[in-house]
Protein backbone atom coordinates (compact mmCIF):
# COMPACT_ATOMS: atom_id res chain seq x y z
CA UNK A 1 0.00 0.00 0.00
CA UNK A 2 1.18 3.52 -0.76
CA UNK A 3 0.44 6.71 1.15
CA UNK A 4 1.02 10.29 0.10
CA UNK A 5 1.94 13.36 2.16
CA UNK A 6 1.12 16.90 1.01
CA UNK A 7 2.89 19.36 3.30
CA UNK A 8 3.45 23.07 3.67
CA UNK A 9 4.93 25.47 6.19
CA UNK A 10 3.90 28.74 7.80
CA UNK A 11 5.98 31.41 9.52
CA UNK A 12 4.47 33.53 12.29
CA UNK A 13 7.08 35.80 13.87
CA UNK A 14 9.46 33.36 15.60
CA UNK A 15 7.27 30.31 15.16
CA UNK A 16 7.42 27.85 12.26
CA UNK A 17 4.59 25.44 11.56
CA UNK A 18 4.98 22.38 9.36
CA UNK A 19 1.75 20.63 8.53
CA UNK A 20 0.66 17.99 6.10
CA UNK A 21 -2.32 16.01 4.87
CA UNK A 22 -1.72 12.30 4.38
CA UNK A 23 -3.86 9.65 2.75
CA UNK A 24 -3.64 6.65 0.44
CA UNK A 25 -2.92 7.11 -3.24
CA UNK A 26 -6.45 5.92 -3.94
CA UNK A 27 -7.89 8.57 -1.63
CA UNK A 28 -5.87 11.27 -3.37
CA UNK A 29 -7.65 10.43 -6.63
CA UNK A 30 -11.01 10.88 -4.87
CA UNK A 31 -10.12 14.11 -3.08
CA UNK A 32 -8.52 16.04 -5.92
CA UNK A 33 -11.59 16.04 -8.23
CA UNK A 34 -13.81 17.03 -5.29
CA UNK A 35 -11.62 19.99 -4.39
CA UNK A 36 -11.29 21.09 -8.01
CA UNK A 37 -15.04 20.85 -8.60
CA UNK A 38 -15.63 23.31 -5.75
CA UNK A 39 -13.32 25.82 -7.42
CA UNK A 40 -15.10 25.37 -10.73
CA UNK A 41 -18.60 25.53 -9.27
CA UNK A 42 -17.85 28.86 -7.59
CA UNK A 43 -15.70 30.23 -10.45
CA UNK A 44 -12.67 30.49 -8.17
CA UNK A 45 -9.47 30.64 -10.15
CA UNK A 46 -5.95 30.31 -8.85
CA UNK A 47 -4.58 29.16 -5.52
CA UNK A 48 -6.60 28.67 -2.32
CA UNK A 49 -4.64 29.73 0.74
CA UNK A 50 -5.15 31.30 4.15
CA UNK A 51 -4.01 34.75 3.04
CA UNK A 52 -6.48 34.78 0.11
CA UNK A 53 -9.75 34.07 1.96
CA UNK A 54 -12.26 36.66 0.75
CA UNK A 55 -15.95 37.44 0.90
CA UNK A 56 -16.37 36.24 -2.67
CA UNK A 57 -14.74 32.85 -2.04
CA UNK A 58 -15.78 32.12 1.56
CA UNK A 59 -18.45 29.51 0.69
CA UNK A 60 -15.99 27.61 -1.51
CA UNK A 61 -13.37 27.64 1.25
CA UNK A 62 -15.93 26.26 3.71
CA UNK A 63 -16.76 23.48 1.31
CA UNK A 64 -13.09 22.53 1.21
CA UNK A 65 -13.23 22.12 5.00
CA UNK A 66 -16.34 19.96 4.61
CA UNK A 67 -14.50 17.69 2.19
CA UNK A 68 -11.62 17.23 4.64
CA UNK A 69 -13.61 16.77 7.84
CA UNK A 70 -16.28 14.57 6.30
CA UNK A 71 -13.74 12.10 4.89
CA UNK A 72 -12.75 9.49 7.52
CA UNK A 73 -9.76 8.33 5.47
CA UNK A 74 -7.65 11.48 5.39
CA UNK A 75 -5.52 12.83 8.24
CA UNK A 76 -3.45 15.90 9.06
CA UNK A 77 -0.45 16.40 11.35
CA UNK A 78 1.16 19.67 12.41
CA UNK A 79 4.49 20.52 14.04
CA UNK A 80 5.17 23.78 15.86
CA UNK A 81 8.74 25.05 16.21
CA UNK A 82 9.36 27.97 18.58
CA UNK A 83 12.62 29.60 17.51
CA UNK A 84 12.74 31.62 20.76
CA UNK A 85 13.51 28.58 22.88
CA UNK A 86 17.04 28.02 24.12
CA UNK A 87 16.84 24.45 22.82
CA UNK A 88 16.22 25.65 19.26
CA UNK A 89 18.87 28.37 19.38
CA UNK A 90 21.50 25.91 20.62
CA UNK A 91 20.50 23.38 18.00
CA UNK A 92 20.58 25.97 15.21
CA UNK A 93 23.99 27.25 16.36
CA UNK A 94 25.41 23.72 16.37
CA UNK A 95 23.85 22.49 13.12
CA UNK A 96 23.19 25.60 11.07
CA UNK A 97 19.73 26.84 10.14
CA UNK A 98 19.36 24.70 7.01
CA UNK A 99 20.36 21.47 8.74
CA UNK A 100 18.12 22.29 11.69
CA UNK A 101 15.11 22.62 9.37
CA UNK A 102 16.00 19.35 7.67
CA UNK A 103 16.13 17.61 11.07
CA UNK A 104 12.75 19.05 12.02
CA UNK A 105 11.19 17.87 8.77
CA UNK A 106 12.57 14.37 9.36
CA UNK A 107 10.86 14.32 12.76
CA UNK A 108 7.67 15.54 11.15
CA UNK A 109 7.78 12.64 8.66
CA UNK A 110 8.60 10.08 11.35
CA UNK A 111 5.59 11.22 13.37
CA UNK A 112 3.37 10.58 10.34
CA UNK A 113 5.00 7.21 9.65
CA UNK A 114 4.30 6.15 13.24
CA UNK A 115 0.55 6.58 12.73
CA UNK A 116 0.64 3.45 10.52
CA UNK A 117 1.65 0.06 11.86
CA UNK A 118 2.10 -1.59 8.45
CA UNK A 119 5.82 -1.87 7.74
CA UNK A 120 5.22 -2.34 4.02
CA UNK A 121 3.76 1.10 3.38
CA UNK A 122 5.60 3.22 0.83
CA UNK A 123 5.39 7.00 1.19
CA UNK A 124 5.31 9.64 -1.55
CA UNK A 125 6.09 13.14 -0.27
CA UNK A 126 5.25 16.49 -1.86
CA UNK A 127 6.21 19.72 -0.09
CA UNK A 128 5.63 23.27 -1.24
CA UNK A 129 8.91 24.67 -2.50
CA UNK A 130 10.44 27.50 -0.53
CA UNK A 131 11.04 25.66 2.74
CA UNK A 132 13.85 23.72 1.12
CA UNK A 133 16.27 25.96 -0.76
CA UNK A 134 17.29 23.09 -3.02
CA UNK A 135 15.63 19.90 -4.24
CA UNK A 136 18.73 18.13 -2.97
CA UNK A 137 17.61 18.92 0.62
CA UNK A 138 14.42 16.88 0.42
CA UNK A 139 16.26 14.20 -1.56
CA UNK A 140 18.86 13.97 1.22
CA UNK A 141 16.01 13.30 3.67
CA UNK A 142 14.70 10.54 1.40
CA UNK A 143 18.12 8.89 1.21
CA UNK A 144 18.77 9.20 4.96
CA UNK A 145 15.45 7.73 6.08
CA UNK A 146 15.59 4.91 3.55
CA UNK A 147 19.03 3.92 4.86
CA UNK A 148 17.81 4.00 8.47
CA UNK A 149 14.79 1.83 7.72
CA UNK A 150 16.86 -0.53 5.57
CA UNK A 151 19.23 -1.20 8.48
CA UNK A 152 16.43 -1.89 10.96
CA UNK A 153 14.03 -3.65 8.54
CA UNK A 154 16.15 -5.12 5.72
CA UNK A 155 13.25 -6.90 4.03
CA UNK A 156 10.89 -3.92 3.87
CA UNK A 157 10.47 -1.93 0.67
CA UNK A 158 11.79 1.64 0.51
CA UNK A 159 9.95 3.67 3.14
CA UNK A 160 10.07 6.78 0.94
CA UNK A 161 9.29 5.89 -2.63
CA UNK A 162 9.58 9.44 -3.92
CA UNK A 163 10.05 12.93 -2.47
CA UNK A 164 9.80 16.23 -4.29
CA UNK A 165 9.12 19.92 -3.92
CA UNK A 166 6.22 21.35 -5.88
CA UNK A 167 4.60 24.74 -6.46
CA UNK A 168 1.50 24.78 -4.22
CA UNK A 169 -0.39 26.58 -6.99
CA UNK A 170 -0.36 23.25 -8.83
CA UNK A 171 -1.63 21.03 -5.99
CA UNK A 172 -4.97 21.41 -4.23
CA UNK A 173 -4.02 19.14 -1.33
CA UNK A 174 -1.02 21.31 -0.45
CA UNK A 175 -3.37 24.29 -0.63
CA UNK A 176 -5.73 22.54 1.77
CA UNK A 177 -2.79 21.91 4.12
CA UNK A 178 -2.06 25.65 4.04
CA UNK A 179 -5.64 26.40 5.12
CA UNK A 180 -5.47 23.92 7.99
CA UNK A 181 -2.12 25.26 9.19
CA UNK A 182 -3.40 28.84 9.16
CA UNK A 183 -6.59 27.84 10.97
CA UNK A 184 -4.70 25.91 13.64
CA UNK A 185 -2.19 28.74 14.10
CA UNK A 186 -5.00 31.18 14.90
CA UNK A 187 -6.93 28.62 16.97
CA UNK A 188 -4.05 27.34 19.11
CA UNK A 189 -2.83 30.88 19.78
CA UNK A 190 -6.35 32.26 20.30
CA UNK A 191 -5.90 34.94 17.63
CA UNK A 192 -8.88 36.64 16.02
CA UNK A 193 -8.47 37.70 12.36
CA UNK A 194 -9.07 41.31 11.47
CA UNK A 195 -10.90 40.55 8.23
CA UNK A 196 -14.53 39.48 8.40
CA UNK A 197 -14.22 36.66 5.81
CA UNK A 198 -11.29 35.10 7.67
CA UNK A 199 -13.20 35.44 10.94
CA UNK A 200 -16.18 33.67 9.41
CA UNK A 201 -13.98 30.90 8.00
CA UNK A 202 -12.15 30.46 11.30
CA UNK A 203 -15.44 30.21 13.21
CA UNK A 204 -16.53 27.51 10.78
CA UNK A 205 -13.23 25.67 11.32
CA UNK A 206 -13.49 26.00 15.12
CA UNK A 207 -16.97 24.51 15.09
CA UNK A 208 -15.41 21.37 13.65
CA UNK A 209 -12.34 21.63 15.88
CA UNK A 210 -14.41 21.88 19.08
CA UNK A 211 -15.78 18.37 18.46
CA UNK A 212 -12.85 16.90 20.35
CA UNK A 213 -13.82 13.24 20.13
CA UNK A 214 -13.98 13.55 16.36
CA UNK A 215 -11.08 15.83 15.57
CA UNK A 216 -8.47 14.25 17.83
CA UNK A 217 -7.98 11.57 15.19
CA UNK A 218 -8.25 14.00 12.27
CA UNK A 219 -5.86 16.74 13.40
CA UNK A 220 -2.78 15.46 15.17
CA UNK A 221 -0.75 18.12 16.95
CA UNK A 222 2.85 17.74 18.05
CA UNK A 223 4.08 20.95 19.62
CA UNK A 224 6.99 19.48 21.56
CA UNK A 225 9.93 18.84 19.29
CA UNK A 226 12.97 16.83 20.19
CA UNK A 227 16.02 18.39 18.61
CA UNK A 228 19.26 16.70 17.75
HUGI-V434596 format. One record per backbone hydrogen bond with DSSP energy under -1.0 kcal/mol. CO is the residue of the C=O (numbers start at 0). NH is the residue of the N-H. If there is no record, write none. Layout:
CO	NH
CO	NH
//
This chain:
0	121
1	24
2	123
3	22
4	125
5	20
6	127
7	18
9	16
11	14
13	82
14	11
15	80
16	9
17	78
18	7
19	76
20	5
21	74
22	3
23	27
24	28
26	30
27	31
29	33
30	34
31	35
32	36
33	37
34	38
35	39
36	40
37	41
38	43
39	42
48	51
49	52
53	57
56	60
57	61
58	62
59	63
60	64
61	65
62	66
63	67
64	68
65	69
67	70
70	73
74	21
75	219
76	19
77	221
78	17
80	15
81	84
84	88
85	89
86	90
87	91
88	92
89	93
90	94
91	95
95	99
96	100
97	101
98	102
99	103
100	104
101	105
102	106
103	107
104	108
105	109
106	110
107	111
108	112
109	113
111	114
112	115
117	120
121	2
122	160
122	161
123	4
124	163
125	6
126	165
127	130
133	136
134	138
135	139
136	140
137	141
138	142
139	143
140	144
141	145
142	146
143	147
144	148
145	149
146	150
147	151
148	152
152	155
158	122
161	124
163	126
165	128
166	169
167	170
170	174
171	175
172	176
173	177
174	178
175	179
176	180
177	181
178	182
179	183
180	184
181	185
182	186
183	187
184	188
185	190
186	189
194	198
195	199
196	200
197	201
198	202
199	203
200	204
201	205
202	206
203	207
204	208
205	209
207	210
209	211
210	213
210	214
211	215
214	218
217	75
219	77
221	79
//
